Amino acid sequence: MRIRTDIWVKAYIRRLAVAGVAAAVVRHGDDHAGAVFIRVNRLDGNSLLFGPAPAGLEGAAFDRQWVACVAAQGVPDAEVEAYLEREQRIDPDLWIVEAEDRAGRHFLEGWLADVSR
């Protein structure tokens, strides 16, 4: 069983704050099991976007895992916003957390899923 989504999001925002990265919940989803998307706004018109790893990956039942939803170097903000709008139509319970960091730090190391297998 995974930790509740609201608790995970609060802890993640705290982790970002400790590193000096501003972050906020842009969309509040289901407290218990909402999917979380993490947007890293690079403040140059481009953003990174991470979302839940596909179901069925090893360990995903117990641990949150993430995949890049867009190119690793980021894409224009408008593309990220369009992606998130599509996801919201599919899943009205999702969360969106936005961090602002010019270096594009996301602090998801260790949680990024290896989908190349």
Buried (B, 14 or more C-beta within 10 A) or exposed (E): EEEBBBEBBEEBBEEBEEEEBEBEBEBBBBEEEBBBBBBBBBEEEBBBBBBBBEEEBEEBEEBBBBBBBBEEEBBEBEBBEEBBEEBBEEBEBBBBBBBBBEEBBBBBEEBBBEEEE
